[in-house]
Amino acid sequence: MNKINHCLYPVAGLGTRFLPITKSLPKELLPIIDKPLLQYAVEEAHLAGIMQMNMVVSDNKKAIQHYFSDPNPHAVDKLKKLTHLQQLMDDCDFHFVKQKEMRGLGDAILCGNEQIKKEEGAFAVILPDDLCAINTLKKMVELYQQHQCCIIAVEQVPASLVNRYGIVEVATKAIDERVYKVFNMVEKPPINEAKSDLAIIGRYILTTDIFDFIKKTKSGANQEIQITDALKMKAQRGEVIAYHLPNKRYDCGTPSGYVKAIKDYAAQLSN
């Protein structure tokens, strides 16, 4: 049975919601207390047994490569708080590939095609903006070993927000605990056209044939290629399931969600 070896991180975005700080600091390095969002994401993949970390970056994201590639041995010796980061760098291989232009999540994932070979079976994708429980991807990897198909993480969102997400239609009967067969999905539907309130969030297990489906996907608004459109083709073949998250997820891609995450994590430290 194929083991999932690679996790892909699409981190080339401009982070315009957090300007001016993201003018020079990648939003993925914004801290939750004392640790950047991207490190939480890498730790999540590492816990799931994944050691190949593939970062899809842009020219202005050199700080990400520096963070995970350039240890400071003197600081590590003196500060115990850096030892876990050093352990991640020792355990994992970090690869960096450039996305030349921002053409949507589907295009960013396609940039990982060179590192991830078809014979590997499947790979993970984490969007660091979505801060989830540390065991989220581990559970999804376990589900992949059972079902051997694409898996997307979903959560219920208020009806007023469905037009901000990819929305899925699922079978009414679960095939496993919190696991449902997906038969359709649409990217950012108008509120009055949404068929459910289940939104796709930033955790995926994708079978490697997804690259072929992305290549068949036509670009839409703003010339972007949506992963939702490629996954919809897979869903129509019965090859996608949804994992309904049991835990709280923070949307750190918005200032309000980011502040909420900091407050909650700070509260945990004080308990």
C-alpha positions in Angstrom: 0.0 0.0 0.0 1.4 3.4 -1.0 2.6 5.6 1.8 2.1 9.3 1.5 5.6 10.9 1.4 5.0 14.4 0.2 3.1 17.4 1.5 2.6 20.4 -0.8 2.3 24.0 0.6 1.0 26.6 -1.9 2.5 29.7 -0.3 3.2 32.0 -3.2 0.2 34.3 -2.5 0.7 38.0 -2.0 -1.1 38.3 1.4 -2.8 41.6 0.5 -5.2 41.4 3.4 -2.3 41.9 5.8 -0.5 44.8 4.1 1.7 46.6 4.8 3.4 43.9 7.0 3.3 41.4 4.1 5.2 43.8 1.9 8.3 42.2 3.3 7.1 39.4 5.5 5.3 36.4 4.0 1.9 36.0 5.6 2.7 32.3 6.2 5.4 33.5 8.7 3.0 35.6 10.7 3.2 34.2 14.2 0.6 32.6 16.4 2.3 33.7 19.7 5.9 32.6 19.1 5.6 30.2 16.1 4.7 31.0 12.5 1.6 29.6 10.8 3.8 27.6 8.3 5.6 25.8 11.1 2.3 24.7 12.6 1.5 23.3 9.1 4.8 21.5 8.8 4.5 20.0 12.3 1.0 18.7 11.3 2.4 16.9 8.3 5.4 15.6 10.3 3.0 14.1 12.8 1.3 12.3 10.0 4.6 10.6 9.0 5.4 12.9 6.0 9.0 14.0 5.6 9.1 15.6 2.1 7.9 19.2 2.4 7.3 20.9 -1.0 6.9 24.7 -0.8 5.4 26.5 -3.8 6.8 30.0 -3.5 7.2 33.2 -5.4 10.2 35.5 -5.7 9.2 37.6 -2.7 9.1 34.5 -0.4 12.8 34.0 0.2 12.2 34.4 4.0 10.3 31.0 4.0 13.3 29.2 2.5 15.6 30.9 4.9 13.4 29.9 7.9 13.5 26.2 7.1 16.9 26.0 5.5 19.4 28.0 7.5 19.8 26.8 11.1 21.5 29.1 13.6 23.6 26.6 15.6 24.7 29.1 18.2 21.1 30.0 18.9 20.0 26.4 18.9 22.6 25.5 21.5 21.5 28.3 23.8 17.7 28.3 23.3 15.7 25.2 23.9 12.7 26.7 22.1 14.6 26.3 18.8 15.3 22.7 19.2 12.0 21.5 17.9 12.4 23.6 14.7 15.9 22.1 14.3 14.5 18.6 14.7 12.0 19.4 11.9 14.9 20.5 9.7 16.9 17.4 10.5 13.9 15.0 9.9 12.4 16.6 6.8 13.6 17.5 3.3 12.4 20.9 2.2 12.0 21.6 -1.5 11.1 25.0 -3.0 9.6 25.5 -6.4 8.5 28.9 -7.9 5.0 29.7 -9.1 5.7 32.2 -11.8 2.3 33.9 -11.8 -0.6 33.7 -9.4 -3.1 31.6 -11.4 -5.1 29.9 -8.7 -4.8 27.0 -6.3 -5.0 24.4 -9.1 -2.0 25.9 -10.9 0.0 26.2 -7.6 -0.6 22.4 -7.0 0.4 21.7 -10.5 3.7 23.3 -9.8 4.5 20.3 -7.5 4.3 17.9 -10.4 8.0 17.7 -10.8 8.7 16.6 -7.2 5.7 14.3 -6.8 5.7 11.3 -9.1 2.6 9.4 -10.3 3.8 6.1 -8.9 3.6 7.5 -5.3 -0.1 7.2 -5.4 -1.1 10.3 -3.4 0.2 13.4 -1.6 -1.1 15.9 0.9 -1.8 19.6 0.6 -1.9 22.0 3.4 -3.0 25.7 3.2 -1.3 27.3 6.2 -3.9 30.0 6.4 -6.2 27.4 7.9 -5.0 26.6 11.4 -6.3 23.2 12.4 -5.8 20.7 15.2 -2.4 19.1 15.0 -3.8 15.6 14.2 -6.0 16.7 11.3 -3.8 15.5 8.5 -2.8 12.4 10.4 -6.5 11.3 10.5 -6.8 12.1 6.7 -3.8 9.9 5.9 -5.4 7.1 7.9 -8.6 7.5 5.9 -6.6 7.4 2.7 -5.1 4.1 3.7 -8.7 2.8 4.0 -10.3 4.3 1.0 -7.5 5.0 -1.5 -9.1 8.1 -3.1 -9.0 11.9 -2.9 -10.0 13.3 0.5 -11.0 16.8 1.3 -11.6 18.4 4.7 -14.9 20.2 5.1 -16.7 22.1 7.8 -20.1 23.8 8.2 -20.0 27.6 7.6 -22.8 30.2 8.1 -25.0 30.5 5.0 -23.8 34.1 4.6 -20.3 32.8 4.0 -20.8 30.1 1.4 -19.9 32.4 -1.4 -16.3 32.6 -0.1 -15.6 28.8 -0.3 -15.8 25.8 -2.4 -19.0 24.1 -1.4 -19.6 20.3 -1.6 -22.7 18.2 -2.0 -22.4 14.9 -0.2 -24.4 11.7 0.3 -26.7 11.9 3.3 -25.5 8.7 4.8 -21.9 8.6 6.2 -19.6 5.8 4.9 -17.5 6.1 8.1 -17.5 8.3 11.1 -17.6 11.9 9.8 -16.8 10.6 6.3 -19.1 11.1 3.3 -19.0 10.4 -0.4 -18.8 13.6 -2.5 -20.8 13.8 -5.7 -20.5 17.4 -6.6 -18.9 20.7 -5.7 -18.8 24.3 -6.9 -16.4 27.1 -6.2 -17.9 30.2 -4.4 -21.5 29.8 -5.3 -24.0 32.6 -4.8 -25.8 32.2 -1.5 -29.1 31.3 -3.1 -27.5 28.6 -5.3 -25.5 26.8 -2.7 -26.6 23.2 -2.3 -25.1 22.8 1.2 -23.2 24.7 3.9 -20.2 22.3 3.8 -17.2 24.3 2.8 -13.8 22.9 1.7 -11.0 24.0 3.9 -7.2 23.8 3.5 -6.5 20.1 3.9 -6.4 17.7 1.0 -5.2 14.2 0.2 -4.9 14.1 -3.6 -4.2 11.0 -5.8 -1.4 11.8 -8.2 -3.7 11.6 -11.2 -5.1 14.9 -10.1 -2.3 16.5 -12.1 -3.9 15.2 -15.3 -7.3 16.5 -14.2 -5.8 20.0 -13.5 -4.3 20.1 -16.9 -7.8 19.5 -18.4 -9.3 22.3 -16.3 -10.1 25.5 -18.0 -9.2 28.8 -16.3 -12.1 30.8 -15.0 -12.4 34.3 -13.5 -9.1 36.2 -13.3 -7.6 33.4 -15.4 -7.3 31.2 -12.3 -7.3 27.4 -12.3 -9.4 26.1 -9.5 -8.6 22.8 -7.8 -12.3 22.5 -7.1 -13.0 22.1 -10.9 -10.4 19.2 -11.1 -11.8 17.6 -8.0 -15.4 17.9 -9.3 -14.4 15.7 -12.3 -13.0 13.1 -9.8 -16.1 13.3 -7.7 -18.3 12.6 -10.7 -16.4 9.3 -11.0 -17.0 8.5 -7.3 -13.3 9.1 -6.3 -13.6 11.8 -3.7 -14.7 11.7 0.0 -15.1 14.4 2.5 -13.9 14.4 6.1 -16.1 16.6 8.3 -13.7 18.2 10.8 -14.6 17.5 14.4 -12.4 20.4 15.7 -12.3 24.1 15.4 -10.5 25.7 12.5 -9.1 29.2 12.4 -9.2 31.2 9.2 -6.0 33.0 9.6 -6.2 34.3 6.1 -8.4 37.1 7.5 -7.3 39.6 10.2 -10.3 38.7 12.4 -9.6 34.9 12.2 -5.9 35.5 12.8 -6.6 37.6 15.9 -9.1 35.0 17.2 -6.4 32.3 16.9 -3.9 34.4 18.8 -6.4 35.0 21.6 -7.4 31.4 22.0 -3.8 30.1 21.8 -2.8 32.7 24.4 -5.6 31.6 26.7 -4.3 28.0 26.5 -0.9 29.1 27.6 -2.3 30.9 30.6 -4.3 27.8 31.8 
